[in-house]
Amino acid sequence: MTGQADRGEPSGTKGKLRFFDIIYYVLCALIAFCSLSIVSSKVASGESISLIQKGAYVINSDYPMFYYAGKIAAKLGAQSLYDTVTQLSVLNASVKPVQFHSVPLLPYPPQLYLLMVVPALLPIHLSFFAWVLGGILISLSSVFALCKSNSELSTVERIAFTFALLAIFPMYFYMVTGQASPLWLLFLTIFFFAACKQRMLISALSIALMAMKPPFALILSVISIALGQWKQVIYGSGIFALSMLIPSLIWGFKIWGDYLLYFQEWSRNADGSMHPERQPSTRWLINMAPPEWQFALNGLSLIICLTCIWFVCWKSRGQRRLIPPAFTASIASVQFWFPYMHMYDSIIVWAAIAVSLKSFAPSKLGLLSGCSDKIFHAVVLAYPFIGVGGFLLMPDFANKFNIPFVFANALLFASSMGCFFNRLKNH
């Protein structure tokens, strides 16, 4: 097959090539160790849950939002879930001696608030540590499971790629913010295996679970429909509708009216909470356009994203060998074109790469045939070093960390699409 990595190595270069691979893996491990060390020091110092109020917005760690959600939900109806006064009171009680005058809004449906009840039983610093550690384990397990499904990778490459997840900047960003990204990664993993094996109920369940992050549920729904698995979307909608009964029984059906009003309040300040200037996608480019153009450009970007996903998945319908590269190209499309893609949620692209990667060793890059394959694998191999390079070379990296990823994600999107069409042509 065109683009396939050759398992052999040129005569006389075997030791040299392995040496470079070892150096690469050691460097990835060093970056991962540094990331874990920084996060651990933040937990030990209490900075892990620090909040900084800047104007109308509260920035830095996101985890206190999830924590107050669990604290309020744990009262099981005794407190109003989406009352901002209650949220602010619970938040201030959790982060003493820091006090705030406005609450950072958490625009998720009540199912996620209920999910946070168990972590919120612990003191906030310990809860943050348990949440992040659990997220790391979930993410590593998911990526390794996806790697195991890829027969192109050796055992060493599977292990190296899995743990390289800890070296990429989006994973570091998740660890310091305490977001819910590992959940989306887990649901995406379940969805991939269910779609490959046409397990209707499991696929539907993954879509229903992903509905806690509605934009990602839309992506999974488009993939399912394009693959001809449209019943999964109907069943997924039904499962999500049933899940709506659980919070309704606790807070009453009025909880959904409260949620819609709360979501509208969040939407009024959405640009502030979305931070378009920090997104590693076309949203950063669109943010530089005149304000009156941005809504239309965001809509166009969404249409391009959904069209790319639809086309590659439709082309792979009924051809199981094409599903992995279609899946990779789909999530790479989301990474670059989707107008709502935070850095911490970008860990999902690492998982999607796992299923179609032909090698994860610098020594094999030159053995690949095809320009798209070489560019794709080169970007993947460079990904763990982008954050470090930006930190060392870019002025004001703390506010512009997304910029190098915008261009890397553009290459990743274009090359993954090229890889898919190469496989389609030679299928």
C-alpha positions as CSV (number, residue, x, y, z in Angstrom):
1,M,0.0,0.0,0.0
2,T,1.3,3.4,-0.9
3,G,2.6,5.3,2.2
4,Q,3.1,2.1,4.2
5,A,6.1,2.2,6.6
6,D,8.7,-0.4,5.8
7,R,9.4,-2.5,8.8
8,G,13.0,-3.2,7.6
9,E,15.9,-0.8,8.1
10,P,18.7,0.0,5.7
11,S,21.8,-2.1,6.1
12,G,24.5,-0.6,8.4
13,T,22.1,2.0,9.9
14,K,20.1,-0.1,12.3
15,G,22.1,0.9,15.4
16,K,22.2,4.6,14.4
17,L,18.4,4.7,13.7
18,R,17.6,3.1,17.0
19,F,19.8,5.5,18.8
20,F,17.9,8.5,17.4
21,D,14.6,6.9,18.3
22,I,15.8,6.4,21.9
23,I,16.9,10.0,22.1
24,Y,13.5,11.1,20.8
25,Y,11.6,9.0,23.4
26,V,13.9,10.3,26.2
27,L,13.2,13.9,25.2
28,C,9.4,13.2,25.2
29,A,9.7,11.6,28.6
30,L,11.7,14.6,29.9
31,I,9.0,17.0,28.7
32,A,6.3,14.9,30.3
33,F,8.2,14.8,33.6
34,C,8.6,18.6,33.6
35,S,4.9,19.0,32.9
36,L,3.9,16.6,35.7
37,S,6.4,18.3,38.1
38,I,4.9,21.8,37.4
39,V,1.4,20.5,38.0
40,S,2.5,18.7,41.2
41,S,4.1,21.9,42.5
42,K,0.9,23.8,41.8
43,V,-1.1,21.3,43.8
44,A,1.4,21.4,46.7
45,S,1.4,25.2,46.8
46,G,-2.3,25.6,46.4
47,E,-1.9,27.5,43.1
48,S,-3.7,24.6,41.3
49,I,-7.1,26.1,42.2
50,S,-6.1,29.7,42.2
51,L,-8.4,32.2,40.5
52,I,-7.6,35.6,39.2
53,Q,-10.4,38.1,38.6
54,K,-9.7,40.3,35.6
55,G,-12.4,42.7,34.7
56,A,-15.7,40.9,34.2
57,Y,-14.0,37.5,33.9
58,V,-12.4,35.0,36.3
59,I,-9.4,33.3,34.7
60,N,-6.7,30.8,35.4
61,S,-7.8,27.4,36.9
62,D,-11.2,26.1,35.7
63,Y,-11.5,23.4,38.3
64,P,-13.3,25.5,41.0
65,M,-16.2,25.8,38.6
66,F,-16.6,22.1,38.4
67,Y,-16.1,21.8,42.2
68,Y,-18.8,24.3,43.1
69,A,-21.1,22.5,40.6
70,G,-20.6,19.2,42.5
71,K,-21.0,20.9,45.9
72,I,-24.4,22.4,44.8
73,A,-25.6,19.2,43.1
74,A,-24.7,17.2,46.3
75,K,-27.5,19.1,48.1
76,L,-29.9,17.1,45.9
77,G,-32.4,19.9,45.4
78,A,-31.8,21.9,48.5
79,Q,-30.1,24.6,46.5
80,S,-30.8,26.1,43.1
81,L,-28.3,24.6,40.7
82,Y,-28.1,27.6,38.4
83,D,-28.5,30.4,40.8
84,T,-25.4,32.6,40.5
85,V,-25.7,33.9,44.0
86,T,-25.6,30.4,45.4
87,Q,-22.7,29.5,43.0
88,L,-20.7,32.5,44.2
89,S,-21.3,31.7,47.8
90,V,-20.2,28.0,47.4
91,L,-17.2,29.1,45.3
92,N,-16.0,31.7,47.9
93,A,-16.4,29.1,50.7
94,S,-14.3,26.7,48.7
95,V,-11.4,29.0,47.8
96,K,-11.0,30.9,51.1
97,P,-9.3,33.2,51.8
98,V,-9.8,34.4,48.2
99,Q,-13.1,36.2,47.7
100,F,-14.8,37.1,44.4
101,H,-17.6,39.4,43.4
102,S,-18.7,37.5,40.2
103,V,-18.9,33.8,39.5
104,P,-17.3,32.1,36.5
105,L,-20.3,30.5,34.7
106,L,-20.2,26.7,33.9
107,P,-22.5,26.3,30.9
108,Y,-23.0,22.6,31.1
109,P,-26.3,20.7,31.6
110,P,-27.2,19.4,35.0
111,Q,-26.0,15.9,34.2
112,L,-22.4,17.1,34.4
113,Y,-23.1,18.9,37.7
114,L,-24.3,15.5,39.1
115,L,-21.2,13.8,37.8
116,M,-19.1,16.2,39.9
117,V,-20.8,15.2,43.2
118,V,-18.2,12.5,44.0
119,P,-15.0,14.6,43.4
120,A,-16.6,17.5,45.3
121,L,-16.9,15.3,48.5
122,L,-13.1,15.8,49.0
123,P,-11.4,19.1,50.1
124,I,-10.8,21.2,47.0
125,H,-7.0,20.7,46.7
126,L,-7.2,16.9,47.2
127,S,-10.2,16.9,44.9
128,F,-8.2,18.7,42.1
129,F,-5.4,16.2,42.5
130,A,-7.7,13.2,42.3
131,W,-9.6,14.7,39.3
132,V,-6.4,15.4,37.3
133,L,-4.8,12.0,38.2
134,G,-8.0,10.2,37.2
135,G,-8.1,12.2,34.0
136,I,-4.5,11.3,33.2
137,L,-5.2,7.6,33.8
138,I,-8.4,7.7,31.7
139,S,-6.6,9.5,28.8
140,L,-3.6,7.2,28.8
141,S,-5.8,4.1,28.9
142,S,-8.0,5.4,26.0
143,V,-5.0,6.3,23.8
144,F,-3.3,3.0,24.5
145,A,-6.5,1.1,23.6
146,L,-6.7,3.0,20.3
147,C,-3.0,2.3,19.7
148,K,-3.6,-1.5,20.2
149,S,-6.2,-1.4,17.4
150,N,-3.5,-0.2,15.0
151,S,-1.5,-3.1,13.7
152,E,1.0,-0.8,12.0
153,L,2.6,0.2,15.3
154,S,5.1,-2.0,17.2
155,T,4.6,-2.5,20.9
156,V,7.4,0.0,21.7
157,E,5.8,2.6,19.5
158,R,2.4,2.0,21.1
159,I,3.8,2.6,24.6
160,A,5.9,5.6,23.4
161,F,2.9,7.2,21.7
162,T,0.6,6.7,24.6
163,F,3.0,8.3,27.1
164,A,3.9,11.1,24.7
165,L,0.4,12.3,25.4
166,L,1.8,13.7,28.6
167,A,4.4,15.6,26.7
168,I,2.0,17.6,24.4
169,F,1.0,21.1,25.4
170,P,-2.8,20.5,25.2
171,M,-2.4,17.8,27.9
172,Y,-0.4,20.1,30.1
173,F,-3.1,22.8,29.6
174,Y,-5.7,20.3,30.8
175,M,-3.7,19.4,33.9
176,V,-3.3,22.9,35.0
177,T,-6.9,23.9,34.4
178,G,-8.6,20.8,35.6
179,Q,-11.1,20.8,32.7
180,A,-13.3,17.8,31.7
181,S,-11.3,16.9,28.5
182,P,-10.5,13.3,29.5
183,L,-14.2,12.6,29.5
184,W,-14.6,13.7,25.9
185,L,-11.5,11.6,25.0
186,L,-13.0,8.6,26.7
187,F,-16.4,9.0,25.0
188,L,-14.7,9.5,21.7
189,T,-12.7,6.3,22.2
190,I,-15.9,4.3,23.0
191,F,-17.5,5.8,19.9
192,F,-14.7,4.8,17.6
193,F,-14.7,1.1,18.7
194,A,-18.5,1.0,18.6
195,A,-18.6,2.6,15.1
196,C,-16.0,0.1,13.8
197,K,-17.9,-2.9,15.2
198,Q,-21.3,-1.4,14.5
199,R,-22.4,-1.8,18.1
200,M,-25.5,0.4,17.9
201,L,-26.4,0.8,21.6
202,I,-22.8,1.5,22.6
203,S,-22.4,4.0,19.8
204,A,-25.7,5.6,20.8
205,L,-24.6,5.7,24.5
206,S,-21.3,7.5,23.5
207,I,-23.2,10.1,21.6
208,A,-25.6,10.6,24.5
209,L,-22.7,11.0,27.0
210,M,-21.0,13.4,24.6
211,A,-24.1,15.5,24.6
212,M,-22.8,17.0,27.9
213,K,-20.5,18.8,25.4
214,P,-23.1,19.5,22.7
215,P,-20.6,20.7,20.0
216,F,-18.8,17.4,20.2
217,A,-22.1,15.4,20.1
218,L,-22.8,17.2,16.8
219,I,-19.5,15.9,15.4
220,L,-20.2,12.3,16.5
221,S,-23.7,12.5,15.0
222,V,-22.3,13.7,11.6
223,I,-19.8,10.9,11.6
224,S,-22.5,8.3,12.4
225,I,-24.9,9.5,9.8
226,A,-22.1,9.7,7.1
227,L,-21.2,6.1,8.0
228,G,-24.8,5.1,7.4
229,Q,-25.3,4.5,11.1
230,W,-28.1,7.1,11.5
231,K,-30.1,4.9,13.9
232,Q,-27.4,5.5,16.5
233,V,-28.1,9.2,16.4
234,I,-31.8,8.6,17.0
235,Y,-31.1,6.2,19.9
236,G,-28.5,8.5,21.3
237,S,-31.0,11.3,21.4
238,G,-33.4,9.1,23.1
239,I,-30.9,8.0,25.7
240,F,-30.0,11.7,26.4
241,A,-33.7,12.5,26.7
242,L,-34.0,9.8,29.3
243,S,-31.0,11.1,31.1
244,M,-32.8,14.5,31.4
245,L,-35.3,12.8,33.7
246,I,-32.7,12.3,36.5
247,P,-32.1,16.0,37.2
248,S,-35.8,16.6,36.6
249,L,-36.7,14.2,39.4
250,I,-34.2,16.0,41.8
251,W,-34.8,19.7,40.9
252,G,-38.1,19.5,39.0
253,F,-38.6,20.1,35.3
254,K,-38.0,23.8,35.9
255,I,-34.3,23.0,36.0
256,W,-34.2,23.0,32.2
257,G,-35.7,26.5,32.1
258,D,-33.1,27.6,34.7
259,Y,-30.4,26.1,32.5
260,L,-31.6,27.9,29.4
261,L,-31.6,31.2,31.1
262,Y,-28.2,30.5,32.6
263,F,-26.8,29.5,29.2
264,Q,-28.2,32.7,27.7
265,E,-26.4,34.7,30.4
266,W,-23.2,32.8,29.6
267,S,-23.7,33.4,25.9
268,R,-23.8,37.1,26.4
269,N,-20.2,36.9,27.5
270,A,-19.3,33.9,25.4
271,D,-16.4,35.5,23.6
272,G,-14.8,36.3,26.9
273,S,-15.1,32.7,28.2
274,M,-14.3,31.1,24.9
275,H,-11.1,33.2,24.5
276,P,-11.1,33.1,20.6
277,E,-7.7,34.8,20.7
278,R,-6.3,31.7,22.4
279,Q,-7.9,28.9,20.4
280,P,-5.6,26.7,18.2
281,S,-7.8,26.8,15.2
282,T,-9.3,29.1,12.5
283,R,-11.1,30.9,15.3
284,W,-7.8,32.7,16.1
285,L,-7.6,33.9,12.5
286,I,-11.3,34.8,12.4
287,N,-10.9,36.9,15.6
288,M,-8.6,39.2,13.6
289,A,-11.3,40.0,11.1
290,P,-13.6,43.0,11.4
291,P,-16.2,42.2,14.1
292,E,-19.2,42.4,11.7
293,W,-17.6,39.6,9.6
294,Q,-16.8,37.2,12.4
295,F,-20.2,35.6,12.8
296,A,-20.4,34.7,9.1
297,L,-16.8,33.5,9.0
298,N,-17.4,31.3,12.1
299,G,-20.5,29.8,10.3
300,L,-18.4,29.2,7.2
301,S,-15.7,27.6,9.2
302,L,-18.3,25.3,10.8
303,I,-19.7,24.3,7.4
304,I,-16.2,23.5,6.1
305,C,-15.6,21.4,9.2
306,L,-18.8,19.4,8.9
307,T,-18.4,19.0,5.1
308,C,-14.9,17.5,5.5
309,I,-16.1,15.1,8.2
310,W,-19.1,14.1,6.1
311,F,-17.1,13.5,3.0
312,V,-14.3,11.3,4.4
313,C,-16.7,9.3,6.5
314,W,-19.2,8.9,3.6
315,K,-16.3,7.7,1.4
316,S,-15.3,5.1,4.0
317,R,-18.9,3.8,4.4
318,G,-18.9,0.0,4.3
319,Q,-15.1,-0.1,4.0
320,R,-13.8,-0.9,7.5
321,R,-10.1,-0.4,6.6
322,L,-10.9,3.2,5.7
323,I,-12.6,4.1,9.0
324,P,-9.3,4.7,10.9
325,P,-7.9,7.3,8.5
326,A,-11.3,8.8,8.1
327,F,-11.6,9.1,11.9
328,T,-8.2,10.8,12.1
329,A,-9.0,13.2,9.3
330,S,-12.4,14.0,10.9
331,I,-10.9,14.9,14.3
332,A,-8.1,16.8,12.6
333,S,-10.8,18.8,10.7
334,V,-12.4,19.5,14.1
335,Q,-9.1,20.6,15.5
336,F,-8.5,23.2,12.8
337,W,-11.9,24.2,11.5
338,F,-14.3,23.9,14.4
339,P,-15.0,27.5,15.7
340,Y,-15.1,26.3,19.3
341,M,-11.9,24.3,20.1
342,H,-10.0,25.1,23.3
343,M,-6.4,24.0,23.8
344,Y,-7.2,21.6,26.5
345,D,-9.8,19.8,24.4
346,S,-7.2,19.3,21.7
347,I,-6.0,16.1,23.4
348,I,-8.7,14.3,21.4
349,V,-6.7,14.7,18.2
350,W,-3.8,12.7,19.8
351,A,-6.2,9.9,20.3
352,A,-7.6,10.1,16.8
353,I,-4.0,10.0,15.4
354,A,-3.4,6.7,17.2
355,V,-5.6,4.7,15.0
356,S,-4.0,5.5,11.6
357,L,-0.4,6.3,12.5
358,K,2.1,4.1,10.6
359,S,5.0,4.7,12.9
360,F,6.1,6.7,15.9
361,A,9.8,6.6,15.4
362,P,12.0,9.3,13.7
363,S,14.1,6.5,12.1
364,K,11.1,5.4,10.0
365,L,10.1,8.8,8.8
366,G,12.3,8.6,5.7
367,L,10.9,5.1,4.9
368,L,7.4,6.4,4.3
369,S,6.4,7.0,0.7
370,G,4.1,9.8,-0.2
371,C,4.4,13.5,0.7
372,S,1.2,13.5,2.8
373,D,2.4,10.6,4.9
374,K,5.7,12.2,5.5
375,I,4.3,15.6,6.5
376,F,1.6,14.0,8.7
377,H,4.1,11.9,10.6
378,A,6.6,14.8,10.8
379,V,4.0,17.0,12.4
380,V,3.0,14.2,14.9
381,L,6.7,13.7,15.8
382,A,7.1,17.4,16.3
383,Y,3.9,18.0,18.3
384,P,5.4,17.3,21.8
385,F,8.1,19.9,21.1
386,I,5.9,22.8,19.9
387,G,5.0,24.0,23.4
388,V,8.6,23.8,24.6
389,G,9.8,25.6,21.4
390,G,7.2,28.3,21.8
391,F,8.1,28.8,25.5
392,L,11.8,29.2,24.7
393,L,11.5,31.3,21.5
394,M,8.3,33.2,21.5
395,P,7.9,36.5,23.4
396,D,4.7,36.7,25.5
397,F,4.2,32.9,25.0
398,A,1.8,32.9,28.1
399,N,-0.7,34.8,26.0
400,K,0.1,33.6,22.5
401,F,0.7,29.9,23.2
402,N,-1.9,28.9,20.6
403,I,-0.2,30.6,17.6
404,P,2.3,27.8,16.7
405,F,-0.5,25.2,17.1
406,V,-2.7,27.0,14.6
407,F,-0.2,26.4,11.9
408,A,0.7,22.9,13.1
409,N,-3.0,22.0,13.1
410,A,-3.4,23.4,9.6
411,L,-0.6,21.0,8.4
412,L,-2.1,18.2,10.4
413,F,-5.5,18.7,8.8
414,A,-4.2,19.0,5.3
415,S,-1.8,16.0,5.6
416,S,-4.4,13.8,7.3
417,M,-6.8,14.5,4.4
418,G,-4.0,13.6,2.0
419,C,-3.3,10.4,3.8
420,F,-7.0,9.4,3.7
421,F,-7.3,10.0,-0.1
422,N,-4.1,8.1,-0.7
423,R,-5.5,5.1,1.1
424,L,-8.8,5.6,-0.7
425,K,-7.0,5.6,-4.0
426,N,-5.1,2.4,-3.2
427,H,-7.9,0.6,-1.4
